[in-house]
Structures are given as structure tokens and as C-alpha cells.
Amino acid sequence: MSDVDKSAVTQAENSSDKPRRRGCLGHCAKFWWAYLIAVVVIVVIVVPVVLLVAVPKIAQQKIDDAELILDGLVVTNTQTQNLTIAINSTIKTDGSVHADIAAFDGVMYLEDHEPHTPFAKIKFPATTADALQAVNLTQFLPIEDVEALTVFNTWLLANETLRVTVEGDTHVRVSGIARDYPVTFKKTITMPGLKMLDGTVVNPDWISLKPDDNGNNFNATTIIPNRSRVSFELGNVTFHNYLLGEEVGTVYIDNLTLRPGMNNYTMRATIENNAVIKVLGAKPYCEEKGVLPFQIRGKTVVNNGQSLPYFADALAAHNQTIQIPIGDAVNKSLGVVIPCGGLGNGGGEKRGFSGLLF
């Protein structure tokens, strides 16, 4: 092919592209209104769908994925119809969404106890969706349901762990969007319980045949473990005192506040000596250095002159067994060792002791 022919072909090819470009531009110029309508439809339909459907779902999902950690719960100023509750908690999120969560009224109830009756109604403060958000509050609350609060305290006392749910409706405002989206905050946390105060230790200081000015004839130091993250201001607490199924007196602990960890208090009691001496002389207890299995059960709880049935009834729901080395107290305080068979058989070691009349 000659150079003239090649030039003709090139010119033909170039000339064939120009009508296509002109046709595309002409089509757009002719139907611009259709493209504009399509864009408007996308903006009008898709954007609201995202704002009204997708964003709320994402916001709720982020709330659901967040973790609520109870760092501590303190109950003070306890009264018959009111109390002060302080909650220290932490909310953990992935921090991927920047949003503000509005303050809301929430309820707390036992997850595994039906019906889900709230034992407390709390006003939760506004928070953010930061990766780590501290949520601390202190409120003076009316006791709206004594039975529900009693059930919660009973479960907390008796169980090693228990599940508590915090729930409330609130709103979320995502950064950059001037709109509040309704969401439900619902978190169930597993918290350690008191496990019936298992591990309580009672070390007797003295026991007497004659009561003191308060009517007590027994005094001891007690160590009470609190495995939970809850602190209680109880006040003056009394307990029924049992020995082998027989009630043998009343135990008193004054100004009692149970804080997480080990709690040391003075315990006083009025005890029927006859029953104690009788069991000390019976097998197998006379062979076990006078360690007796006493049981206590809640009787009354009074703080600043006000009865607290939501604590008293919880403490009365179960018996707690405590092994008490009362034989040593009898020996040190009364100067006598109770032998197997009891003192009535003429046995036992007395060191200047007289007057045991049973």
C-alpha cells in the first residue's frame, strides 16, 4: 500500500470516531433532564433510607455490642422507704462510631427471676460512644417495690453469682447528623454474690454465766467475707442463734456495713449456757476440742431507728452455719474443760471454778 493510501485510511478511521463523540454528547444534551431526574431520585430515596433505616440499625447494633462492666455498687443512707445508691461502671465499645447517648431512665432487675420486676429505677447520665467510657452516678431513691428489692438481696446473699439486667430507652446522635435516633440500652451483667457469707470466722473472746449490763454473756470477734462488688450499710443487725436445731439465743452486730473484702466486727450474744455445756459434753464435739456448729438466721435490721425489712427478710431466708471454738472460751472464761459425758458425771478439770449449776 502506498503512502497516499495509508493516509487515506488514517483519515477515514479518524473521521469515523467523530460522529460517535458527537452522538454521545448529543444524547446527553438531549436527555440531560432524565439523568438529572435519576440523580434526584437517588438522593431523595437512597439518602433517607440510609438515614432512617441503616443509621438507626447501626446505632442499635453498636449499643448491643457494647460491654457494661460493674466496678462497684454502694448502698448507703438506708431507710425504710429510701436509700442512696452509688454505681461505678464502665462501658466499652470498639470506638468506631462517634456518637452521643442521651440521658435516660433505666431499670435494674434480676435476669433469671420471673417476672422481671425492677428492684431499682436509675437515672443514667448522658455518655459518649468512646472506646472506654466511665459511667458513675449517685442517687437518693425511693423504694418502689420492697418485695423486688428483698428478692434481689436474697439472691445476692445466697448465690455465688447472679445476673442483673440494666434496661432503658434512650436516643443516639451520630456525629455529623443532626438527628436523634431511638435505641434501647439493655445489658445483662454477671456479678459475684455473697455465697451465704461462706468463710465467716467467729473467734470467742469471753463467755460468762452472768449477763453484762446489756444482757449479753458472750462476746467475740467476727470476720465476715464479702465476695461481691456491693457495699451495704445495714446498721444494727440481730440474728437467731441455733445449736443442733434448737434456738439458744440471739446474736448482735452493731453498726454493720459490709464492704467488698474482709470485714472485722465485734459480735455479742445472749446464749443459753445450759444448752452449750450439754453439747460440749456430747460426742463427737467433746472429741473435737469444743468446736460447735452454730447456725444463725437474720432476725432484725435497724439503721438509725428505721427498720429495713428488705435486708432483714433476705438475711432470714437462709440459715448460715458457723463453726465456733466455744470450748476454748468456756475453758478460758469459766476455768473449766467439759469432758465427754458432761460435768454431771463428776468429770472435767476445774481451776478454782464453782457455781456451774445445770
Buried (B, 14 or more C-beta within 10 A) or exposed (E): EEEEEEEEEEEEEEEEEEEEEEEEEEEEEEEEEEEEEEEEEEEEEEEEEEBEEEBBEBBBEBBEEBEBEBEBBBBBEBBBEEBBBBBBBBBBBEEEBEBBBBEBEBBBBBBEBEEEBBBBBBEBEEBBBEEEBEBEEEBEBEBEBBEBBBBBBBBBBBBEEBBBBBBBEBBBBBEEBEEBBEBEBBBEBEBBBBBBBEEBBBEBBBBBEEEEEEEBBBBBEBEBBBBBBBBBBBBBBBBBBBBBEEEBBBBBBEEBBBBBEEBEBEBBBBBBBEBBBBBBBBEEBBEBEBBBBBBBBBBBBBBEEEBBBBBBBBBBBEBBEBEBBBBBBBBEBBBBBBBBBBBEEEBBEEEEEEEBEE
